[in-house]
Amino acid sequence: MKKQRKNGIKTKKSNFWIILLGIFIVSLFFFLANLVYTYRDVRMTGEPRTCPIVEITYNTKGGNSGSVKVDGQILAVSRLDSSLEIGDSIQVRYDKERVIVVQEKFDEGSFIIFFALDIVLLIIGLSLLYAGITGKGYP
């Protein structure tokens, strides 16, 4: 880190790019936290439904996703089991107001893991912000 002289006192220059990266990561934290909270809320309070799978998108590394048909609407679902096929029905929770479905297979533990991983983003983002503003942690 370059040091500047200001009125005879050495000061550390803040790193603009590190601050920008920290702001981006903290913003990503808030976006993901809101998303996880929304899906958790739908899972806890949504209307239980049994819906047919109308589309499956296969991923070579697993983690298939797809779409189900609810009240004439086709809505996306994630993390379908590889044993499922088009036409099979799955248990979902449906929120009419937000028009979102969440599979029944996601329990409270899944959301706790997502929140914990999201907290790691917050810690990294705040650390980068602190380091960028103060200039600490750089040579």
C-alpha positions, 0 to 999 in steps of 0.5 A, spaced: 500 500 500 502 506 498 503 511 503 502 519 502 504 525 506 499 529 508 501 535 512 508 531 514 504 526 517 504 519 513 497 516 512 495 510 508 491 511 502 484 507 502 484 502 496 478 503 491 477 497 488 477 493 495 472 497 498 468 496 491 469 489 492 466 489 499 460 493 497 458 488 492 459 482 496 455 485 502 450 487 497 450 480 494 449 478 502 442 482 502 440 479 496 441 472 497 438 473 505 432 476 502 431 470 497 433 465 502 428 468 507 422 469 502 423 461 500 423 459 507 417 463 508 413 460 502 416 453 505 413 455 512 406 458 510 405 456 503 399 452 501 401 445 500 399 442 493 401 436 489 403 438 482 405 435 476 412 436 473 412 439 466 419 440 464 426 438 467 432 441 465 438 436 466 445 438 469 451 434 468 453 435 475 447 433 478 442 438 481 436 438 476 431 443 476 425 444 472 418 446 472 411 444 475 404 446 473 400 450 478 393 453 477 395 453 469 401 457 471 408 454 470 413 455 475 420 453 476 422 449 482 430 447 483 433 441 485 429 435 483 431 428 484 434 425 478 429 419 479 423 424 477 420 424 470 416 429 466 409 427 468 411 425 475 407 429 481 411 432 487 409 436 493 410 443 493 408 449 497 405 455 493 404 462 495 399 465 491 401 472 492 408 472 490 407 466 485 412 462 488 413 454 489 418 451 494 418 443 494 416 440 501 423 436 501 426 442 503 426 442 511 428 448 516 435 445 516 436 446 509 435 454 510 439 454 516 445 452 512 443 457 506 443 462 512 450 460 515 453 460 508 450 467 507 453 470 513 460 468 511 459 472 505 457 478 510 463 477 514 468 477 508 464 483 505 465 487 511 472 485 512 474 487 505 470 494 507 474 495 513 481 493 510 479 497 504 477 503 508 483 503 513 488 500 509 490 495 514 492 488 511 496 490 505 503 491 504 
